[in-house]
Amino acid sequence: MRRVTGAVGLVTLVLAVTARAQAPTPAPPPEMKQWDLWVGDWAIVGTAKDAPSEPEYHVEWHAQGRSILGGFFVEVSSTWKGQGAEQTFLEILSYDPVRNLHAISGFANDGTTWVGTAAFSDRTSKDTGTDTSPDGKTTRWRNTWTVSPDGMSISGKEEREQDGTWWTTFTVRGTRSPAGANRQ
């Protein structure tokens, strides 16, 4: 009886593995294509400030985006240089078909994390979300990104809320390298 049970279990396992191997590979939802605006190598420059009352300073930002995990996600690795400091961060961009929204999850080398959502219209992306610093302080933000018709340049602005007032954190412009554009 044990041999029969073992044989039935083995046959069931083989059939399950075979059925799984023959199942079609799922495709990413078509909404993921909207995140392709970040796929490639971006050189971005502009001005930023760390608080409403502080002076602006020059920033250089390099972002490298790539499609990952079968196209279900986009990973963007970035380096931000300004005021003699350098910060690196990683974002994972996705689409949630259940909630019908584009999601942003971010992580910085100083322990800051963020979550947000994006809404796309024509060549514009409007992102909103919340940062959480390592000490637990949260800050609301909103970004507006506009991409050129050929997808090779971008302009963006971020605003943050402080004490109920919104102020501009950065204003930037960037270009995508031609080699990076081919990776879409």
C-alpha positions as CSV (number, residue, x, y, z in Angstrom):
1,M,0.0,0.0,0.0
2,R,2.9,2.4,0.8
3,R,4.4,1.8,-2.7
4,V,1.0,2.5,-4.3
5,T,0.6,5.7,-2.3
6,G,4.2,6.7,-3.1
7,A,3.8,6.0,-6.8
8,V,0.5,8.0,-6.9
9,G,2.2,10.9,-5.1
10,L,5.2,10.8,-7.6
11,V,2.8,10.7,-10.6
12,T,0.8,13.6,-9.2
13,L,4.0,15.6,-8.7
14,V,5.3,14.9,-12.2
15,L,1.9,15.8,-13.7
16,A,1.9,19.1,-11.7
17,V,5.4,20.0,-12.8
18,T,4.6,19.1,-16.4
19,A,1.4,21.2,-16.4
20,R,3.3,24.1,-14.8
21,A,6.0,23.9,-17.5
22,Q,3.4,23.9,-20.3
23,A,1.5,26.8,-18.9
24,P,2.0,30.0,-20.9
25,T,4.4,32.5,-19.4
26,P,2.4,35.4,-18.0
27,A,2.9,38.8,-19.7
28,P,3.3,42.1,-17.9
29,P,0.2,44.2,-18.0
30,P,0.3,46.8,-20.9
31,E,0.2,49.6,-18.3
32,M,3.8,48.7,-17.4
33,K,4.9,50.3,-20.8
34,Q,4.3,53.7,-19.3
35,W,7.2,53.2,-16.9
36,D,9.5,52.8,-20.0
37,L,10.1,56.5,-19.8
38,W,12.7,55.7,-17.1
39,V,14.4,52.8,-18.9
40,G,17.8,53.8,-20.1
41,D,20.6,56.0,-19.0
42,W,19.6,59.5,-17.9
43,A,21.9,62.5,-17.2
44,I,19.9,65.1,-15.3
45,V,21.0,68.5,-13.9
46,G,19.3,71.4,-12.2
47,T,18.8,73.1,-8.9
48,A,17.6,71.9,-5.5
49,K,17.2,73.1,-2.0
50,D,16.9,71.2,1.3
51,A,14.4,73.5,3.0
52,P,12.2,76.5,2.0
53,S,14.5,79.0,3.6
54,E,17.8,77.5,2.4
55,P,19.6,78.6,-0.8
56,E,19.4,76.7,-4.1
57,Y,22.4,74.7,-5.2
58,H,23.4,72.8,-8.4
59,V,22.6,69.1,-8.7
60,E,23.8,66.4,-11.0
61,W,21.7,63.2,-11.1
62,H,22.5,60.0,-13.0
63,A,19.7,57.5,-13.3
64,Q,19.9,54.1,-14.9
65,G,16.6,52.2,-15.5
66,R,16.0,48.7,-16.6
67,S,13.1,46.3,-17.0
68,I,13.4,43.4,-14.5
69,L,11.6,40.2,-13.6
70,G,10.1,39.5,-17.0
71,G,9.0,43.1,-17.5
72,F,6.7,43.2,-14.5
73,F,8.9,45.9,-12.8
74,V,11.3,48.6,-13.7
75,E,14.4,49.2,-11.5
76,V,16.0,52.6,-11.4
77,S,19.4,53.1,-9.7
78,S,20.4,56.7,-9.2
79,T,23.2,58.8,-7.9
80,W,22.5,62.4,-6.8
81,K,25.3,64.9,-6.3
82,G,24.9,68.3,-4.8
83,Q,26.5,70.5,-2.2
84,G,29.6,68.3,-2.0
85,A,27.5,65.2,-1.0
86,E,26.5,62.2,-2.9
87,Q,23.4,60.1,-2.3
88,T,22.5,56.8,-4.0
89,F,19.0,55.3,-4.2
90,L,17.0,52.6,-5.8
91,E,13.4,52.7,-7.0
92,I,11.2,49.8,-8.0
93,L,8.3,50.9,-10.3
94,S,5.3,48.6,-10.8
95,Y,1.7,48.4,-11.8
96,D,-1.0,47.0,-9.5
97,P,-3.8,45.6,-11.6
98,V,-6.1,45.0,-8.6
99,R,-6.0,48.6,-7.5
100,N,-5.4,49.9,-11.0
101,L,-2.4,52.1,-10.1
102,H,1.2,52.6,-10.8
103,A,3.3,52.2,-7.7
104,I,6.7,53.5,-6.6
105,S,8.9,52.1,-3.9
106,G,12.2,53.8,-3.1
107,F,15.2,53.2,-0.9
108,A,18.2,55.5,-0.2
109,N,21.6,54.9,1.2
110,D,20.8,57.1,4.3
111,G,18.0,54.8,5.3
112,T,15.1,56.9,3.9
113,T,12.3,55.0,2.2
114,W,9.4,56.2,0.2
115,V,6.2,55.0,-1.4
116,G,4.1,56.7,-4.0
117,T,1.8,56.4,-7.0
118,A,2.0,57.9,-10.5
119,A,-0.7,59.0,-12.9
120,F,0.2,59.3,-16.6
121,S,-1.3,61.6,-19.2
122,D,0.1,62.0,-22.7
123,R,3.9,62.6,-22.0
124,T,3.5,63.7,-18.4
125,S,3.7,61.7,-15.1
126,K,2.4,63.1,-11.9
127,D,3.8,61.3,-8.8
128,T,2.6,61.7,-5.2
129,G,3.9,60.0,-2.1
130,T,5.5,60.0,1.3
131,D,9.1,59.7,2.5
132,T,10.0,58.2,5.8
133,S,13.4,59.1,7.3
134,P,15.3,56.7,9.5
135,D,14.0,58.6,12.6
136,G,10.4,58.0,11.5
137,K,9.6,61.5,10.3
138,T,7.3,61.5,7.2
139,T,7.1,64.1,4.5
140,R,4.6,64.3,1.6
141,W,5.9,65.1,-1.9
142,R,4.7,65.4,-5.5
143,N,6.6,65.3,-8.7
144,T,5.7,66.4,-12.2
145,W,7.7,64.9,-15.1
146,T,7.3,65.8,-18.8
147,V,9.0,63.8,-21.5
148,S,9.8,65.1,-25.0
149,P,7.9,63.5,-27.9
150,D,11.0,61.5,-28.9
151,G,11.5,60.3,-25.4
152,M,15.0,61.5,-25.2
153,S,14.7,64.4,-22.8
154,I,12.8,65.1,-19.6
155,S,12.0,68.0,-17.3
156,G,10.9,67.6,-13.7
157,K,9.9,69.5,-10.6
158,E,9.5,68.2,-7.0
159,E,7.5,69.9,-4.3
160,R,7.4,69.0,-0.6
161,E,5.0,69.9,2.2
162,Q,6.3,71.6,5.3
163,D,3.9,72.9,8.0
164,G,1.0,72.9,5.5
165,T,2.9,74.8,2.8
166,W,4.2,73.3,-0.4
167,W,7.7,74.5,-1.6
168,T,9.9,73.5,-4.6
169,T,12.6,71.0,-3.7
170,F,14.1,70.7,-7.2
171,T,13.8,71.7,-10.8
172,V,15.7,69.6,-13.3
173,R,16.2,68.7,-17.0
174,G,17.8,65.7,-18.4
175,T,18.7,63.7,-21.5
176,R,18.7,60.0,-22.2
177,S,21.7,58.5,-23.9
178,P,20.8,57.0,-27.3
179,A,22.2,53.6,-26.3
180,G,20.0,53.7,-23.2
181,A,16.9,54.4,-25.3
182,N,17.4,51.2,-27.3
183,R,17.0,49.1,-24.1
184,Q,13.3,49.8,-23.9
